[in-house]
Amino acid sequence: MRMIERTTVFKRDFRHEMKGRHRHLLESDLRKIIEALANDKPLEPRHRDHALTGN
């Protein structure tokens, strides 16, 4: 199991995002993702790395 460190920058960004329109889903979704990463489990397909698009 990996150790998760919440940096000051992460805490500040998280507080900022909790004021946004996705606040009702953010904490539960993020908790699932962090637990999977900490336990070296594969992520759900919708959370996998993907190529970025745009200019």
PyMOL Python script that loads the backbone (N, CA, C, O; Angstrom):
from pymol import cmd

cmd.read_pdbstr("""\
ATOM      1  N   MET A   1       0.849  -1.182   0.000  1.00  0.00           N
ATOM      2  CA  MET A   1       0.000   0.000   0.000  1.00  0.00           C
ATOM      3  C   MET A   1       0.888   1.236   0.000  1.00  0.00           C
ATOM      4  O   MET A   1       1.879   1.309   0.727  1.00  0.00           O
ATOM      5  N   ARG A   2       0.523   2.179  -0.807  1.00  0.00           N
ATOM      6  CA  ARG A   2       1.283   3.425  -0.912  1.00  0.00           C
ATOM      7  C   ARG A   2       0.769   4.432   0.117  1.00  0.00           C
ATOM      8  O   ARG A   2      -0.389   4.381   0.532  1.00  0.00           O
ATOM      9  N   MET A   3       1.639   5.331   0.512  1.00  0.00           N
ATOM     10  CA  MET A   3       1.258   6.396   1.438  1.00  0.00           C
ATOM     11  C   MET A   3       0.785   7.610   0.632  1.00  0.00           C
ATOM     12  O   MET A   3       1.426   8.000  -0.344  1.00  0.00           O
ATOM     13  N   ILE A   4      -0.311   8.188   1.037  1.00  0.00           N
ATOM     14  CA  ILE A   4      -0.864   9.361   0.369  1.00  0.00           C
ATOM     15  C   ILE A   4      -0.541  10.589   1.210  1.00  0.00           C
ATOM     16  O   ILE A   4      -0.870  10.654   2.394  1.00  0.00           O
ATOM     17  N   GLU A   5       0.108  11.557   0.577  1.00  0.00           N
ATOM     18  CA  GLU A   5       0.413  12.822   1.252  1.00  0.00           C
ATOM     19  C   GLU A   5      -0.404  13.926   0.602  1.00  0.00           C
ATOM     20  O   GLU A   5      -0.323  14.138  -0.608  1.00  0.00           O
ATOM     21  N   ARG A   6      -1.176  14.613   1.391  1.00  0.00           N
ATOM     22  CA  ARG A   6      -1.959  15.737   0.887  1.00  0.00           C
ATOM     23  C   ARG A   6      -1.139  17.004   1.046  1.00  0.00           C
ATOM     24  O   ARG A   6      -0.952  17.493   2.160  1.00  0.00           O
ATOM     25  N   THR A   7      -0.652  17.534  -0.059  1.00  0.00           N
ATOM     26  CA  THR A   7       0.167  18.735  -0.022  1.00  0.00           C
ATOM     27  C   THR A   7      -0.710  19.967   0.194  1.00  0.00           C
ATOM     28  O   THR A   7      -1.933  19.910   0.070  1.00  0.00           O
ATOM     29  N   THR A   8      -0.067  21.056   0.513  1.00  0.00           N
ATOM     30  CA  THR A   8      -0.778  22.317   0.708  1.00  0.00           C
ATOM     31  C   THR A   8      -1.468  22.740  -0.582  1.00  0.00           C
ATOM     32  O   THR A   8      -2.593  23.239  -0.556  1.00  0.00           O
ATOM     33  N   VAL A   9      -0.797  22.542  -1.702  1.00  0.00           N
ATOM     34  CA  VAL A   9      -1.383  22.906  -2.994  1.00  0.00           C
ATOM     35  C   VAL A   9      -2.628  22.065  -3.268  1.00  0.00           C
ATOM     36  O   VAL A   9      -3.638  22.591  -3.734  1.00  0.00           O
ATOM     37  N   PHE A  10      -2.566  20.765  -2.983  1.00  0.00           N
ATOM     38  CA  PHE A  10      -3.732  19.902  -3.180  1.00  0.00           C
ATOM     39  C   PHE A  10      -4.882  20.354  -2.288  1.00  0.00           C
ATOM     40  O   PHE A  10      -6.021  20.452  -2.745  1.00  0.00           O
ATOM     41  N   LYS A  11      -4.592  20.630  -1.023  1.00  0.00           N
ATOM     42  CA  LYS A  11      -5.645  21.054  -0.095  1.00  0.00           C
ATOM     43  C   LYS A  11      -6.320  22.334  -0.575  1.00  0.00           C
ATOM     44  O   LYS A  11      -7.542  22.461  -0.506  1.00  0.00           O
ATOM     45  N   ARG A  12      -5.523  23.279  -1.061  1.00  0.00           N
ATOM     46  CA  ARG A  12      -6.064  24.542  -1.544  1.00  0.00           C
ATOM     47  C   ARG A  12      -6.917  24.313  -2.799  1.00  0.00           C
ATOM     48  O   ARG A  12      -8.014  24.860  -2.916  1.00  0.00           O
ATOM     49  N   ASP A  13      -6.413  23.508  -3.728  1.00  0.00           N
ATOM     50  CA  ASP A  13      -7.167  23.215  -4.946  1.00  0.00           C
ATOM     51  C   ASP A  13      -8.458  22.465  -4.631  1.00  0.00           C
ATOM     52  O   ASP A  13      -9.496  22.732  -5.236  1.00  0.00           O
ATOM     53  N   PHE A  14      -8.396  21.532  -3.691  1.00  0.00           N
ATOM     54  CA  PHE A  14      -9.580  20.758  -3.314  1.00  0.00           C
ATOM     55  C   PHE A  14     -10.645  21.668  -2.707  1.00  0.00           C
ATOM     56  O   PHE A  14     -11.823  21.559  -3.045  1.00  0.00           O
ATOM     57  N   ARG A  15     -10.233  22.560  -1.817  1.00  0.00           N
ATOM     58  CA  ARG A  15     -11.193  23.504  -1.224  1.00  0.00           C
ATOM     59  C   ARG A  15     -11.837  24.365  -2.309  1.00  0.00           C
ATOM     60  O   ARG A  15     -13.040  24.625  -2.276  1.00  0.00           O
ATOM     61  N   HIS A  16     -11.027  24.801  -3.263  1.00  0.00           N
ATOM     62  CA  HIS A  16     -11.537  25.623  -4.357  1.00  0.00           C
ATOM     63  C   HIS A  16     -12.553  24.839  -5.192  1.00  0.00           C
ATOM     64  O   HIS A  16     -13.612  25.368  -5.532  1.00  0.00           O
ATOM     65  N   GLU A  17     -12.242  23.592  -5.522  1.00  0.00           N
ATOM     66  CA  GLU A  17     -13.144  22.770  -6.329  1.00  0.00           C
ATOM     67  C   GLU A  17     -14.415  22.403  -5.573  1.00  0.00           C
ATOM     68  O   GLU A  17     -15.458  22.194  -6.192  1.00  0.00           O
ATOM     69  N   MET A  18     -14.348  22.322  -4.253  1.00  0.00           N
ATOM     70  CA  MET A  18     -15.539  22.008  -3.459  1.00  0.00           C
ATOM     71  C   MET A  18     -16.567  23.138  -3.513  1.00  0.00           C
ATOM     72  O   MET A  18     -17.714  22.947  -3.109  1.00  0.00           O
ATOM     73  N   LYS A  19     -16.174  24.298  -4.002  1.00  0.00           N
ATOM     74  CA  LYS A  19     -17.103  25.410  -4.164  1.00  0.00           C
ATOM     75  C   LYS A  19     -17.730  25.413  -5.554  1.00  0.00           C
ATOM     76  O   LYS A  19     -18.625  26.213  -5.828  1.00  0.00           O
ATOM     77  N   GLY A  20     -17.269  24.526  -6.431  1.00  0.00           N
ATOM     78  CA  GLY A  20     -17.727  24.486  -7.815  1.00  0.00           C
ATOM     79  C   GLY A  20     -18.993  23.677  -8.009  1.00  0.00           C
ATOM     80  O   GLY A  20     -19.640  23.251  -7.052  1.00  0.00           O
ATOM     81  N   ARG A  21     -19.326  23.478  -9.265  1.00  0.00           N
ATOM     82  CA  ARG A  21     -20.595  22.825  -9.581  1.00  0.00           C
ATOM     83  C   ARG A  21     -20.577  21.317  -9.414  1.00  0.00           C
ATOM     84  O   ARG A  21     -21.641  20.699  -9.392  1.00  0.00           O
ATOM     85  N   HIS A  22     -19.406  20.701  -9.295  1.00  0.00           N
ATOM     86  CA  HIS A  22     -19.316  19.248  -9.133  1.00  0.00           C
ATOM     87  C   HIS A  22     -19.056  18.847  -7.686  1.00  0.00           C
ATOM     88  O   HIS A  22     -18.639  17.718  -7.429  1.00  0.00           O
ATOM     89  N   ARG A  23     -19.290  19.729  -6.756  1.00  0.00           N
ATOM     90  CA  ARG A  23     -18.949  19.488  -5.353  1.00  0.00           C
ATOM     91  C   ARG A  23     -19.664  18.288  -4.751  1.00  0.00           C
ATOM     92  O   ARG A  23     -19.119  17.630  -3.865  1.00  0.00           O
ATOM     93  N   HIS A  24     -20.878  17.989  -5.216  1.00  0.00           N
ATOM     94  CA  HIS A  24     -21.643  16.879  -4.634  1.00  0.00           C
ATOM     95  C   HIS A  24     -21.073  15.516  -5.019  1.00  0.00           C
ATOM     96  O   HIS A  24     -21.343  14.534  -4.329  1.00  0.00           O
ATOM     97  N   LEU A  25     -20.300  15.425  -6.090  1.00  0.00           N
ATOM     98  CA  LEU A  25     -19.701  14.159  -6.515  1.00  0.00           C
ATOM     99  C   LEU A  25     -18.199  14.091  -6.264  1.00  0.00           C
ATOM    100  O   LEU A  25     -17.620  13.006  -6.220  1.00  0.00           O
ATOM    101  N   LEU A  26     -17.586  15.228  -6.102  1.00  0.00           N
ATOM    102  CA  LEU A  26     -16.127  15.299  -6.067  1.00  0.00           C
ATOM    103  C   LEU A  26     -15.505  14.452  -4.969  1.00  0.00           C
ATOM    104  O   LEU A  26     -14.616  13.648  -5.249  1.00  0.00           O
ATOM    105  N   GLU A  27     -15.938  14.605  -3.754  1.00  0.00           N
ATOM    106  CA  GLU A  27     -15.290  13.924  -2.636  1.00  0.00           C
ATOM    107  C   GLU A  27     -15.431  12.403  -2.729  1.00  0.00           C
ATOM    108  O   GLU A  27     -14.459  11.682  -2.502  1.00  0.00           O
ATOM    109  N   SER A  28     -16.605  11.914  -3.055  1.00  0.00           N
ATOM    110  CA  SER A  28     -16.793  10.457  -3.130  1.00  0.00           C
ATOM    111  C   SER A  28     -16.021   9.855  -4.301  1.00  0.00           C
ATOM    112  O   SER A  28     -15.406   8.799  -4.155  1.00  0.00           O
ATOM    113  N   ASP A  29     -16.046  10.515  -5.462  1.00  0.00           N
ATOM    114  CA  ASP A  29     -15.302  10.006  -6.619  1.00  0.00           C
ATOM    115  C   ASP A  29     -13.803  10.050  -6.376  1.00  0.00           C
ATOM    116  O   ASP A  29     -13.088   9.103  -6.701  1.00  0.00           O
ATOM    117  N   LEU A  30     -13.330  11.140  -5.808  1.00  0.00           N
ATOM    118  CA  LEU A  30     -11.896  11.275  -5.559  1.00  0.00           C
ATOM    119  C   LEU A  30     -11.416  10.258  -4.532  1.00  0.00           C
ATOM    120  O   LEU A  30     -10.320   9.713  -4.666  1.00  0.00           O
ATOM    121  N   ARG A  31     -12.215  10.000  -3.524  1.00  0.00           N
ATOM    122  CA  ARG A  31     -11.848   9.008  -2.503  1.00  0.00           C
ATOM    123  C   ARG A  31     -11.666   7.625  -3.133  1.00  0.00           C
ATOM    124  O   ARG A  31     -10.706   6.922  -2.816  1.00  0.00           O
ATOM    125  N   LYS A  32     -12.585   7.231  -4.027  1.00  0.00           N
ATOM    126  CA  LYS A  32     -12.486   5.933  -4.701  1.00  0.00           C
ATOM    127  C   LYS A  32     -11.212   5.839  -5.543  1.00  0.00           C
ATOM    128  O   LYS A  32     -10.530   4.814  -5.536  1.00  0.00           O
ATOM    129  N   ILE A  33     -10.900   6.906  -6.259  1.00  0.00           N
ATOM    130  CA  ILE A  33      -9.723   6.908  -7.130  1.00  0.00           C
ATOM    131  C   ILE A  33      -8.445   6.850  -6.310  1.00  0.00           C
ATOM    132  O   ILE A  33      -7.536   6.086  -6.636  1.00  0.00           O
ATOM    133  N   ILE A  34      -8.361   7.642  -5.256  1.00  0.00           N
ATOM    134  CA  ILE A  34      -7.157   7.659  -4.425  1.00  0.00           C
ATOM    135  C   ILE A  34      -6.956   6.320  -3.734  1.00  0.00           C
ATOM    136  O   ILE A  34      -5.824   5.845  -3.637  1.00  0.00           O
ATOM    137  N   GLU A  35      -8.025   5.703  -3.254  1.00  0.00           N
ATOM    138  CA  GLU A  35      -7.904   4.383  -2.618  1.00  0.00           C
ATOM    139  C   GLU A  35      -7.412   3.337  -3.614  1.00  0.00           C
ATOM    140  O   GLU A  35      -6.585   2.493  -3.267  1.00  0.00           O
ATOM    141  N   ALA A  36      -7.911   3.385  -4.844  1.00  0.00           N
ATOM    142  CA  ALA A  36      -7.467   2.434  -5.868  1.00  0.00           C
ATOM    143  C   ALA A  36      -5.987   2.637  -6.178  1.00  0.00           C
ATOM    144  O   ALA A  36      -5.241   1.665  -6.294  1.00  0.00           O
ATOM    145  N   LEU A  37      -5.558   3.884  -6.314  1.00  0.00           N
ATOM    146  CA  LEU A  37      -4.150   4.164  -6.601  1.00  0.00           C
ATOM    147  C   LEU A  37      -3.256   3.763  -5.433  1.00  0.00           C
ATOM    148  O   LEU A  37      -2.169   3.224  -5.643  1.00  0.00           O
ATOM    149  N   ALA A  38      -3.699   4.018  -4.220  1.00  0.00           N
ATOM    150  CA  ALA A  38      -2.902   3.680  -3.039  1.00  0.00           C
ATOM    151  C   ALA A  38      -2.738   2.176  -2.888  1.00  0.00           C
ATOM    152  O   ALA A  38      -1.712   1.711  -2.392  1.00  0.00           O
ATOM    153  N   ASN A  39      -3.736   1.412  -3.310  1.00  0.00           N
ATOM    154  CA  ASN A  39      -3.691  -0.048  -3.195  1.00  0.00           C
ATOM    155  C   ASN A  39      -3.197  -0.723  -4.471  1.00  0.00           C
ATOM    156  O   ASN A  39      -3.295  -1.943  -4.600  1.00  0.00           O
ATOM    157  N   ASP A  40      -2.664   0.061  -5.421  1.00  0.00           N
ATOM    158  CA  ASP A  40      -2.149  -0.451  -6.700  1.00  0.00           C
ATOM    159  C   ASP A  40      -3.187  -1.257  -7.472  1.00  0.00           C
ATOM    160  O   ASP A  40      -2.854  -2.251  -8.118  1.00  0.00           O
ATOM    161  N   LYS A  41      -4.428  -0.833  -7.404  1.00  0.00           N
ATOM    162  CA  LYS A  41      -5.499  -1.480  -8.160  1.00  0.00           C
ATOM    163  C   LYS A  41      -5.706  -0.710  -9.464  1.00  0.00           C
ATOM    164  O   LYS A  41      -5.433   0.489  -9.519  1.00  0.00           O
ATOM    165  N   PRO A  42      -6.179  -1.377 -10.509  1.00  0.00           N
ATOM    166  CA  PRO A  42      -6.429  -0.668 -11.772  1.00  0.00           C
ATOM    167  C   PRO A  42      -7.615   0.290 -11.629  1.00  0.00           C
ATOM    168  O   PRO A  42      -8.554   0.029 -10.876  1.00  0.00           O
ATOM    169  N   LEU A  43      -7.553   1.385 -12.355  1.00  0.00           N
ATOM    170  CA  LEU A  43      -8.637   2.359 -12.335  1.00  0.00           C
ATOM    171  C   LEU A  43      -9.752   1.923 -13.267  1.00  0.00           C
ATOM    172  O   LEU A  43      -9.542   1.120 -14.176  1.00  0.00           O
ATOM    173  N   GLU A  44     -10.925   2.453 -13.033  1.00  0.00           N
ATOM    174  CA  GLU A  44     -12.055   2.199 -13.924  1.00  0.00           C
ATOM    175  C   GLU A  44     -11.716   2.768 -15.305  1.00  0.00           C
ATOM    176  O   GLU A  44     -10.942   3.721 -15.402  1.00  0.00           O
ATOM    177  N   PRO A  45     -12.280   2.201 -16.366  1.00  0.00           N
ATOM    178  CA  PRO A  45     -11.963   2.684 -17.722  1.00  0.00           C
ATOM    179  C   PRO A  45     -12.205   4.180 -17.915  1.00  0.00           C
ATOM    180  O   PRO A  45     -11.473   4.824 -18.666  1.00  0.00           O
ATOM    181  N   ARG A  46     -13.209   4.742 -17.257  1.00  0.00           N
ATOM    182  CA  ARG A  46     -13.481   6.176 -17.450  1.00  0.00           C
ATOM    183  C   ARG A  46     -12.440   7.071 -16.777  1.00  0.00           C
ATOM    184  O   ARG A  46     -12.401   8.272 -17.043  1.00  0.00           O
ATOM    185  N   HIS A  47     -11.597   6.506 -15.911  1.00  0.00           N
ATOM    186  CA  HIS A  47     -10.561   7.281 -15.235  1.00  0.00           C
ATOM    187  C   HIS A  47      -9.166   7.005 -15.792  1.00  0.00           C
ATOM    188  O   HIS A  47      -8.180   7.509 -15.254  1.00  0.00           O
ATOM    189  N   ARG A  48      -9.068   6.224 -16.848  1.00  0.00           N
ATOM    190  CA  ARG A  48      -7.771   5.881 -17.421  1.00  0.00           C
ATOM    191  C   ARG A  48      -7.152   7.088 -18.115  1.00  0.00           C
ATOM    192  O   ARG A  48      -7.844   8.028 -18.506  1.00  0.00           O
ATOM    193  N   ASP A  49      -5.838   7.037 -18.258  1.00  0.00           N
ATOM    194  CA  ASP A  49      -5.100   8.073 -18.966  1.00  0.00           C
ATOM    195  C   ASP A  49      -5.546   8.083 -20.427  1.00  0.00           C
ATOM    196  O   ASP A  49      -5.782   7.026 -21.012  1.00  0.00           O
ATOM    197  N   HIS A  50      -5.660   9.256 -21.008  1.00  0.00           N
ATOM    198  CA  HIS A  50      -6.101   9.369 -22.393  1.00  0.00           C
ATOM    199  C   HIS A  50      -5.359  10.506 -23.077  1.00  0.00           C
ATOM    200  O   HIS A  50      -4.822  11.402 -22.424  1.00  0.00           O
ATOM    201  N   ALA A  51      -5.339  10.454 -24.384  1.00  0.00           N
ATOM    202  CA  ALA A  51      -4.681  11.501 -25.162  1.00  0.00           C
ATOM    203  C   ALA A  51      -5.493  12.791 -25.059  1.00  0.00           C
ATOM    204  O   ALA A  51      -6.723  12.772 -25.086  1.00  0.00           O
ATOM    205  N   LEU A  52      -4.788  13.894 -24.943  1.00  0.00           N
ATOM    206  CA  LEU A  52      -5.456  15.190 -24.890  1.00  0.00           C
ATOM    207  C   LEU A  52      -5.750  15.669 -26.301  1.00  0.00           C
ATOM    208  O   LEU A  52      -5.010  15.352 -27.232  1.00  0.00           O
ATOM    209  N   THR A  53      -6.815  16.421 -26.464  1.00  0.00           N
ATOM    210  CA  THR A  53      -7.170  16.950 -27.777  1.00  0.00           C
ATOM    211  C   THR A  53      -7.156  18.464 -27.721  1.00  0.00           C
ATOM    212  O   THR A  53      -7.211  19.063 -26.647  1.00  0.00           O
ATOM    213  N   GLY A  54      -7.083  19.064 -28.875  1.00  0.00           N
ATOM    214  CA  GLY A  54      -7.096  20.518 -28.940  1.00  0.00           C
ATOM    215  C   GLY A  54      -5.842  21.052 -29.603  1.00  0.00           C
ATOM    216  O   GLY A  54      -5.062  20.292 -30.178  1.00  0.00           O
ATOM    217  N   ASN A  55      -5.652  22.347 -29.523  1.00  0.00           N
ATOM    218  CA  ASN A  55      -4.502  22.992 -30.171  1.00  0.00           C
ATOM    219  C   ASN A  55      -3.254  22.812 -29.382  1.00  0.00           C
ATOM    220  O   ASN A  55      -2.194  23.292 -29.784  1.00  0.00           O
TER     221      ASN A  55
END
""", "prot")
cmd.dss("prot")
cmd.show_as("cartoon", "prot")
cmd.util.cbc("prot")
cmd.orient("prot")
